[in-house]
Amino acid sequence: MTTPWYLKEKVLFGICFLVPPIAYIIIIGNKKKLARKRYLEYLTLATMMVSIWLLKFTPAPAPIRITVLLTIIFILLYRRIKKTKKK
């Protein structure tokens, strides 16, 4: 059985990065077709991108933007370091 075009790795990554609300619909709608690890990776990416999207609606001089962005960067770095230590 072939996977649909919207579930291919690079396409789904692009959708998660560019249009996270649509990515949520695709990921949750196809939960059974995705492996657990891949499902969680794409859901995490879509969640982080949605949080960056939502920063557009915060007031401009708010320190919340910087705090949220630094938190997201810290989480990404922590996951990358944790992955490299496992190998």
N, C-alpha and C positions, 0 to 999 in steps of 0.2 A: 504494500500500500504506500503510495507516495504522499508526502505531506503537502498541504496547500501552500501556495506562494507566500501567504501572510504568516506562516509559521516557520519559514526558513530562518536560519540563524541571523544573517545579516539584515534581512528585511525587518524582522521583529525587533532587532536592536535599534535600527533606524526609526521605527515607529515609536519605540519607547523613548528615544532621545528627542524626537521632533514633536510628537503629538501624544503625550502621556495619557490624556483622558481616553483616547481611542485605544491605546495600548492596554489600559485596564480592562476594557470590554473584551478585547481579543484574548488576553491572558486568562481572565476568569472564565470566559466562555469556553475555552479550550483546555481547561485544567487537566482533564483526563488524558488528553493527547500529548501533554508535555511531561517530561520526566520531572520528578520532584525537585531536583537540584536546579534544573533549567527554569522551572516555574518560579522558584524562589528568587533566582538571580534577576529574571526579567521583572518580577513584581517589585523587587527592591529598587532596581533602576528606575522604573516608572514612578515609584513613590518619591524618590529623590528629585526627579525632574519635575514632578508636580509641585513639590515644595519650592523649587526655584521659580516655577511659573507663578505661584501664589505670592512670591515676593514682589511681583509687579504691582500688586494691589495694596502694599503697605505704604505708609507715608514716606516721602523721599529721604528726609534726614534721619530716619529712624535707625538706631543702632541694632535693631532686630535683624535687618538685612545682613549686616556683617556677621552677627552672631550665628545666624542660620547657615550662611555660606561657609563659615569656618567649621561649624559642626559637621556639615556634609563632607567637606574636604577631609576632616579628621577621620570620619567613619570610612571613607574610601581608602585612605592611607592605611588605616588599621587593618582593614580587610586584606589589602594587598600584602602587608607585612606578615599577617597571619597565614596567608596562602603560601608565601615563599618559605616560611619556617616549616610548614608541613612537608614540603618536598625534601 
